[in-house]
């Protein structure tokens, strides 16, 4: 059945979104971001040691990602959002108080754990609260703006880091980073969270259109199912009775198993998880190599931040366009992925500073594609394991990022940064073609959704 929720006063939605945007901004307002590699080098670490720290960081995220998602589903998503900045702050404090390789390694473990506590819990809380308020259709737009707030936090930290370092050195930069984390925790306390009772039925999102999408019969993955407009998330995508959607009051282990089972047994959810991982991982890894790409254009080192600022402007625009982008259908989304691939590859191969305009276009399109993929995933998840399933997508993203790092490093050694960058952007073109060639899903009236939930017409 479809709930037609009564109109909720706008102040409730404004409180949720204002809290979310403030939390995203403060979480990324970390002055150590643009300086930690320099800090490590100044401490005497070699390039190999610094690389090993990045591996520890990624491994920590993978290790804690899914368990923390299940914890968020069982305990409290708001609680995890409050604790996460404190864990990260402890890592930053350790860095500046005891600057050494062991302290840096432990700090990255804490930073990875803090990121894992947020991943899954944040998206699940926002989706659930918007659903409760009858405004789930705003999810993509709200998430896009939250990502933009995070980008602004990174930009502001880049502007402030240099002056703060000049005045107080690394201790002052570390103290400012810890303060931002503490402020993020204070803001997180304002997140609303009303968890449904254990026996509450799991229904379709409030305000969903009276129309259902029947999943394409799949012997494998169905990426096309993951990119229909967010408004198309219909009861026909729900599990039949007795499935993970009917979980009851589960403990941590059972919640974890329910989330894994939902991904494993439901092709629409599995394809949405894979889409999030592929779309987010590629450009997330390439972003780390953009400074090297800038240097290869022949500009001076002090010009590199200006070129990177252009990229962040593109990412900001991509997040703000989420409200428009959620209207895209399958072909529109495939074209968006094509724009990502062409922008990233073309911008890298120009070998000139002007190419960063194309790169900014590609990064902006990638940000938009990532937000839309996440919105599709949230629309397909059922039951009480929402944060767990979202965390599985985060873990898959982290694994692909590590693989991208390794592949890029090997390729760049042979053919250089520009070609490696372009080749690494290639999967976006391939995925866009796959989406265009997949069979279009069948749309049926809502009256047929009961039969649709058990199989194709």
C-alpha positions in Angstrom: 0.0 0.0 0.0 1.1 3.6 -0.6 0.9 6.1 2.2 -0.3 9.6 1.2 1.4 11.5 4.0 -0.2 14.8 5.2 1.7 17.9 4.3 4.5 18.5 6.9 5.3 22.1 7.8 8.4 23.4 6.0 10.3 24.2 9.2 10.7 20.4 9.9 12.4 20.0 6.5 14.4 23.2 6.9 15.8 21.9 10.2 16.8 18.7 8.6 18.5 20.2 5.6 20.2 23.1 7.5 21.6 20.6 10.0 22.8 18.3 7.1 24.5 21.2 5.2 26.2 22.5 8.4 27.4 19.0 9.2 28.7 18.4 5.7 30.5 21.7 5.7 32.2 21.3 9.1 33.1 17.7 8.5 35.2 18.8 5.5 36.5 22.1 7.0 39.7 20.3 8.0 42.8 22.5 7.6 45.0 19.4 7.5 43.5 18.3 4.2 45.7 20.3 1.9 48.8 19.9 4.2 49.0 16.4 5.6 51.2 15.1 2.8 53.6 18.0 3.3 53.4 17.5 7.1 54.4 13.8 6.7 57.3 14.7 4.4 58.5 17.4 6.8 58.4 14.8 9.6 60.9 12.8 7.5 58.6 10.1 6.0 59.6 8.7 2.6 57.2 8.5 -0.4 56.9 4.7 0.3 55.9 5.3 3.9 53.4 7.9 2.9 51.9 5.5 0.3 51.6 2.8 2.9 49.7 5.2 5.1 47.1 5.7 2.3 46.7 1.9 2.1 46.1 1.8 5.9 43.5 4.6 5.5 41.6 2.8 2.7 41.8 -0.6 4.5 40.4 1.0 7.7 37.4 2.3 5.7 36.8 -1.1 4.2 37.2 -2.9 7.6 34.7 -0.7 9.5 32.3 0.2 6.6 29.7 -2.6 6.8 29.8 -3.4 10.5 29.2 0.3 11.3 26.3 0.4 8.8 24.6 -2.5 10.6 25.3 -0.7 13.9 23.6 2.4 12.6 20.5 0.4 11.7 20.3 -1.3 15.1 21.4 1.5 17.5 21.0 5.0 16.2 22.2 6.7 13.0 22.3 10.1 14.8 24.5 8.6 17.5 27.0 7.5 14.9 27.0 10.8 13.2 27.8 12.4 16.6 30.6 10.0 17.4 32.3 10.0 14.0 33.8 13.5 14.2 35.1 12.8 17.7 36.9 9.7 16.4 38.4 11.6 13.5 39.4 14.5 15.9 41.3 12.0 18.0 43.4 11.0 15.0 44.2 14.6 14.1 45.2 15.4 17.7 47.5 12.3 17.7 49.2 13.5 14.6 50.2 16.9 15.9 51.0 15.8 19.5 53.2 12.8 18.5 54.3 13.3 14.9 55.7 9.9 13.8 54.9 7.1 11.5 53.1 5.0 14.2 51.0 8.0 15.2 50.2 8.8 11.6 49.2 5.1 11.0 46.9 5.1 14.1 45.5 8.5 13.1 44.6 7.1 9.6 42.9 4.1 11.3 40.8 6.5 13.3 40.1 8.7 10.3 39.0 5.7 8.3 36.8 4.5 11.2 35.2 7.9 11.5 34.4 8.0 7.8 32.9 4.6 8.0 30.7 5.6 10.8 29.2 8.4 8.7 29.0 6.4 5.4 25.6 4.7 5.2 24.3 6.2 8.4 24.0 9.7 6.9 22.3 8.8 3.7 19.9 6.4 5.5 19.0 9.0 8.1 18.3 11.7 5.5 16.2 9.4 3.3 14.2 8.0 6.2 13.5 11.5 7.7 12.5 12.9 4.3 10.3 9.9 3.8 8.6 10.5 7.2 8.1 14.1 6.3 6.5 13.2 2.9 9.4 14.8 1.0 11.4 11.8 -0.2 11.2 13.2 -3.7 13.7 15.9 -2.6 16.4 13.5 -1.6 18.6 13.9 -4.7 18.4 17.6 -4.5 19.2 17.7 -0.8 22.1 15.2 -1.1 23.5 17.2 -4.0 23.5 20.4 -1.9 25.0 18.6 1.0 27.9 17.4 -1.2 28.3 21.0 -2.4 28.5 22.1 1.3 31.3 19.6 1.8 33.1 20.9 -1.3 32.9 24.4 0.1 34.4 23.2 3.3 37.3 21.8 1.4 37.8 25.0 -0.5 37.6 27.1 2.7 40.1 24.8 4.4 42.5 25.3 1.4 42.2 29.1 1.7 42.8 29.1 5.5 45.4 26.4 5.8 48.3 28.5 4.5 47.8 31.6 6.8 47.1 29.4 9.9 50.3 27.4 9.2 52.3 30.6 8.8 51.0 32.0 12.2 51.0 28.9 14.4 52.6 26.0 12.5 51.2 22.5 12.3 50.0 22.6 15.9 47.6 25.4 15.0 46.5 23.7 11.8 45.8 20.5 13.9 43.9 22.4 16.6 41.7 24.1 13.9 41.0 20.7 12.4 40.0 19.3 15.8 37.8 22.3 16.5 35.9 21.8 13.2 35.3 18.1 14.2 34.0 19.1 17.6 31.6 21.7 16.0 30.4 19.0 13.6 29.5 16.8 16.6 27.5 19.7 18.1 25.6 20.2 14.9 24.9 16.5 14.6 23.0 16.5 17.8 20.3 18.5 16.0 19.6 15.8 13.5 16.0 14.5 13.9 15.6 10.8 14.2 12.4 9.0 14.8 12.9 5.3 14.4 9.8 3.2 13.5 8.6 0.7 16.1 9.7 -2.9 15.7 6.3 -4.0 14.3 5.9 -1.1 11.9 5.2 -2.3 8.4 7.6 -1.2 5.7 5.8 0.6 2.9 6.6 2.5 -0.2 8.1 5.9 0.1 5.6 8.6 1.1 4.4 10.6 -1.8 5.6 8.0 -4.4 3.8 8.2 -7.8 1.0 5.7 -8.4 3.0 3.7 -10.9 5.4 0.8 -10.7 8.5 -0.3 -12.4 8.9 -4.1 -12.9 12.6 -5.2 -12.7 14.0 -6.7 -15.9 14.4 -10.4 -15.5 18.1 -10.7 -14.8 20.6 -13.5 -14.9 23.3 -10.9 -14.2 23.3 -7.2 -13.3 20.9 -4.6 -14.5 22.6 -1.2 -14.5 19.7 0.3 -16.3 17.4 -0.4 -13.4 19.6 1.8 -11.3 19.2 4.9 -13.3 15.5 5.6 -13.8 14.3 8.8 -12.3 14.1 8.8 -8.5 10.4 9.3 -8.7 10.1 5.9 -10.3 10.9 4.0 -7.2 7.8 1.9 -6.9 6.2 -0.8 -4.7 6.9 -3.2 -7.5 10.6 -3.1 -6.5 9.7 -4.2 -3.0 10.5 -7.7 -1.7 7.5 -10.1 -1.2 6.5 -11.1 2.3 9.1 -12.9 4.3 12.0 -11.1 2.6 14.5 -8.6 4.1 11.8 -6.0 3.9 9.9 -7.9 6.7 12.7 -7.9 9.2 11.1 -7.1 12.5 13.3 -6.1 15.4 16.8 -7.5 14.5 20.0 -7.5 16.4 23.3 -6.4 14.9 24.3 -9.7 13.3 20.9 -10.4 11.9 20.7 -6.8 10.5 24.0 -7.3 8.9 22.9 -10.5 7.3 19.6 -9.0 6.2 21.5 -6.2 4.4 23.9 -8.6 2.7 21.0 -10.9 1.7 19.1 -8.0 0.2 22.0 -7.1 -2.0 22.7 -10.7 -2.9 19.1 -11.7 -3.7 17.6 -8.6 -5.2 19.0 -7.7 -8.7 17.6 -4.1 -8.6 19.4 -3.4 -5.3 22.6 -5.2 -6.4 22.8 -3.3 -9.6 22.2 0.0 -7.8 25.1 -0.9 -5.4 27.4 -1.7 -8.3 26.4 1.5 -10.1 27.3 3.6 -7.0 30.6 1.9 -6.7 31.7 2.2 -10.3 30.5 5.8 -10.8 32.0 7.1 -7.5 35.3 5.2 -7.4 36.7 6.2 -10.7 36.6 9.9 -10.4 37.2 9.7 -6.7 40.6 8.1 -7.4 41.4 10.3 -10.4 40.9 13.4 -8.2 44.1 12.5 -6.3 46.2 12.7 -9.4 44.9 16.0 -10.7 47.8 18.0 -9.1 50.3 15.8 -11.0 48.3 16.4 -14.2 48.4 20.2 -13.5 52.2 20.1 -13.1 52.5 18.2 -16.4 50.9 21.1 -18.2 54.1 23.2 -17.4 52.6 25.6 -15.0 54.5 26.7 -11.8 53.7 25.0 -8.6 51.9 28.1 -7.2 49.5 28.0 -10.1 48.4 24.4 -9.4 45.9 25.4 -6.6 44.1 27.7 -9.0 43.6 25.0 -11.5 42.4 22.7 -8.8 40.0 25.4 -7.7 38.5 25.2 -11.2 37.8 21.5 -10.7 36.1 22.1 -7.4 33.9 24.7 -9.0 32.8 22.1 -11.5 32.1 19.6 -8.6 30.1 22.3 -6.8 28.0 22.9 -9.9 27.4 19.2 -10.3 26.0 18.9 -6.8 23.7 21.9 -7.3 22.3 20.5 -10.5 21.0 17.3 -8.7 17.4 18.7 -8.7 17.5 19.0 -12.5 19.4 15.8 -13.0 16.9 13.6 -11.2 14.6 14.1 -14.2 17.0 12.2 -16.4 15.9 8.9 -17.8 18.1 6.0 -18.8 19.3 7.6 -22.0 19.9 10.9 -20.3 21.9 9.2 -17.6 23.9 7.3 -20.2 24.7 10.6 -21.9 25.8 12.1 -18.6 28.3 9.2 -18.1 29.5 9.8 -21.6 30.1 13.5 -20.7 32.1 12.4 -17.7 34.4 10.1 -19.8 34.8 12.7 -22.6 35.5 15.5 -20.2 38.0 13.7 -18.1 39.9 12.0 -21.0 39.8 15.0 -23.3 40.9 17.4 -20.6 43.8 15.2 -19.6 45.0 14.6 -23.2 45.2 18.3 -24.1 48.3 18.7 -22.0 47.5 22.4 -21.5 46.1 24.4 -18.6 43.0 25.2 -20.7 42.2 21.4 -20.6 41.2 21.9 -17.0 38.0 23.5 -18.2 37.1 20.2 -19.8 38.2 18.4 -16.6 36.0 20.6 -14.5 33.1 19.7 -16.8 33.9 16.0 -16.4 34.2 16.2 -12.6 31.0 18.2 -12.3 29.1 15.6 -14.4 30.7 12.8 -12.2 29.5 14.5 -9.0 25.9 14.7 -10.5 26.1 11.1 -11.7 27.2 10.0 -8.2 24.4 11.8 -6.4 21.8 10.3 -8.8 23.2 6.8 -8.4 23.0 7.1 -4.6 19.4 8.4 -4.9 18.5 5.4 -7.0 20.1 3.1 -4.5 18.1 4.6 -1.6 14.9 4.3 -3.6 15.4 0.6 -4.1 16.4 -0.4 -0.5 13.6 -1.9 1.6 13.4 -2.9 5.2 15.4 -1.7 8.2 18.9 -2.4 6.9 19.2 0.8 4.8 22.5 1.9 6.4 23.9 -1.6 6.0 23.1 -1.8 2.3 24.5 1.8 1.8 27.6 0.8 3.6 28.1 -2.2 1.3 28.0 0.3 -1.6 30.7 2.3 0.2 32.8 -0.8 0.8 32.6 -1.7 -2.9 33.6 1.9 -3.8 36.7 1.7 -1.5 37.7 -1.6 -3.0 37.5 -0.2 -6.6 39.4 2.9 -5.5 42.3 0.8 -4.3 42.3 -1.1 -7.5 42.2 2.1 -9.5 45.2 3.4 -7.5 47.2 0.3 -8.4 46.2 0.3 -12.0 46.8 4.0 -12.5 50.3 3.7 -10.9 51.4 1.0 -13.2 50.0 2.6 -16.3 51.4 6.1 -15.5 54.8 4.6 -15.1 54.7 3.3 -18.6 52.7 5.9 -20.6 52.6 9.0 -18.3 49.9 10.8 -16.3 47.8 12.1 -19.2 47.3 8.8 -21.0 46.8 7.0 -17.7 44.2 9.6 -16.7 42.3 9.2 -20.0 42.4 5.4 -19.9 41.1 5.3 -16.3 38.2 7.5 -17.4 37.2 5.0 -20.1 34.9 2.9 -17.9 32.4 5.8 -17.9 32.0 5.5 -21.7 31.7 1.7 -21.4 29.0 2.0 -18.7 27.1 4.6 -20.7 27.0 2.2 -23.7 25.9 -0.7 -21.5 23.0 1.4 -20.2 21.9 2.3 -23.8 21.9 -1.3 -24.9 20.0 -2.7 -22.0 16.3 -3.7 -22.5 13.9 -1.0 -21.4 11.9 -1.9 -18.2 8.1 -2.5 -18.4 5.9 0.1 -16.7 2.6 -1.2 -15.3 -0.2 0.4 -13.3 -0.1 0.3 -9.5 -2.9 -2.2 -9.5 -0.6 -4.8 -11.0 2.3 -4.3 -8.5 1.3 -7.3 -6.4 1.9 -9.6 -9.3 4.9 -7.6 -10.4 6.6 -8.1 -7.1 6.8 -11.8 -7.8 8.1 -11.7 -11.3 7.9 -10.1 -14.8 4.6 -9.9 -16.7 
